[in-house]
Amino acid sequence: MGATDTRQGWPRTDAMTGLDWLGVAAALVSAGIHLLLGVRLLPEGLGISFVLAGVGFLGGIVLVLADYRRRAVYALGIPFTLAQIGLWYVLNFAAGPKAFPADVGGLGAVDKLAQIVLLVVLVRLLR
């Protein structure tokens, strides 16, 4: 690349706003929690599913930072994140009566808060 080359390498963050960065941070929190819990639960199926979910969040972050079809990534992130919340609810609360939110746990609470923030951000970014 010459001195006058204006191409930007990776990451391509020049067009990202504060809202984009908030979404990246929320997805990174959720990815980290899923990977941490997943590694603890390996090699069980639940552990594998947590690792895959964490990798999914990381993949979304990489695509956003690469500026690869950001609107499509935002649009796909909404059902992906909703599915995480839905599965969490089914696995933790639908099986029987539990006191919500007393049984959520610290990591679960942080993860769900991050996912709610991510959902709000993704919806706003699409508008």
C-alpha positions in Angstrom: 0.0 0.0 0.0 1.3 3.4 -0.9 1.2 6.6 1.1 -1.9 7.8 -0.7 -3.8 4.6 -0.4 -7.1 5.3 1.5 -8.2 1.7 2.0 -8.8 0.8 5.6 -7.7 -2.6 6.9 -9.4 -4.6 9.6 -11.3 -3.6 11.7 -13.3 -1.2 9.6 -14.8 0.9 12.4 -14.8 4.3 10.8 -18.6 4.3 10.2 -19.4 2.8 13.6 -21.3 4.9 16.1 -21.5 4.8 19.9 -24.6 2.6 19.5 -22.6 0.2 17.4 -20.0 0.0 20.1 -22.5 -0.5 22.8 -23.9 -3.5 20.8 -20.3 -4.9 20.4 -19.7 -4.5 24.2 -23.1 -6.2 25.0 -22.4 -9.1 22.6 -18.9 -9.5 24.0 -20.2 -9.8 27.5 -22.7 -12.4 26.4 -20.1 -14.3 24.4 -17.6 -14.3 27.3 -20.2 -15.7 29.7 -21.4 -18.4 27.3 -17.8 -19.5 26.6 -16.9 -19.5 30.3 -20.0 -21.6 31.2 -19.6 -23.8 28.1 -16.0 -24.7 28.9 -17.1 -25.6 32.4 -19.8 -27.9 31.2 -17.9 -29.6 28.4 -18.1 -32.3 27.1 -21.8 -32.5 27.9 -24.3 -31.3 25.2 -25.2 -28.3 27.2 -21.6 -27.2 27.3 -21.3 -27.6 23.6 -24.4 -25.5 23.1 -23.0 -22.8 25.3 -19.7 -22.7 23.4 -21.6 -22.6 20.1 -23.7 -19.7 21.3 -20.6 -17.9 22.5 -18.9 -18.4 19.1 -22.1 -17.1 17.4 -21.9 -13.9 19.4 -18.2 -13.6 18.6 -18.9 -14.2 14.9 -21.4 -11.4 14.8 -18.9 -9.1 16.4 -16.2 -10.0 13.8 -18.7 -9.4 11.0 -19.7 -6.0 12.4 -16.0 -5.0 12.8 -15.3 -6.2 9.3 -18.2 -4.0 8.0 -19.6 -7.1 6.3 -23.3 -6.4 5.6 -23.8 -4.8 9.0 -27.6 -4.4 8.6 -28.0 -8.1 7.8 -25.9 -9.0 10.8 -28.0 -6.7 13.0 -31.2 -8.3 11.6 -29.9 -11.8 12.2 -28.7 -10.9 15.7 -32.2 -10.2 16.8 -33.7 -13.7 16.5 -30.4 -15.2 17.6 -30.4 -13.2 20.8 -34.2 -13.8 21.3 -33.5 -17.5 21.0 -30.8 -17.3 23.7 -33.2 -15.6 26.1 -36.0 -18.1 25.2 -33.9 -21.2 25.7 -32.5 -19.8 29.0 -36.1 -19.3 30.2 -37.2 -22.8 29.1 -34.2 -24.5 30.7 -34.3 -22.5 33.9 -37.9 -21.7 34.6 -40.4 -23.5 32.4 -39.6 -26.9 33.9 -41.2 -25.9 37.2 -42.1 -23.1 39.6 -39.0 -21.1 40.7 -38.7 -17.7 42.3 -37.8 -15.3 39.6 -35.3 -13.6 39.7 -33.9 -15.2 42.8 -32.7 -18.2 40.9 -31.1 -16.3 38.1 -27.6 -16.2 39.5 -24.9 -13.5 39.0 -23.7 -14.6 35.6 -27.2 -15.3 34.3 -28.4 -11.8 35.4 -25.4 -10.1 33.7 -25.9 -12.2 30.6 -29.6 -11.5 30.3 -29.0 -7.8 30.9 -26.4 -7.7 28.2 -28.7 -9.5 25.8 -31.6 -7.1 26.5 -29.3 -4.2 25.9 -28.1 -5.9 22.7 -31.7 -6.5 21.5 -32.5 -2.8 22.1 -29.4 -1.7 20.2 -30.0 -4.0 17.3 -33.6 -2.8 16.9 -32.4 0.8 17.0 -29.6 0.2 14.5 -32.1 -1.2 12.1 -34.4 1.8 12.2 
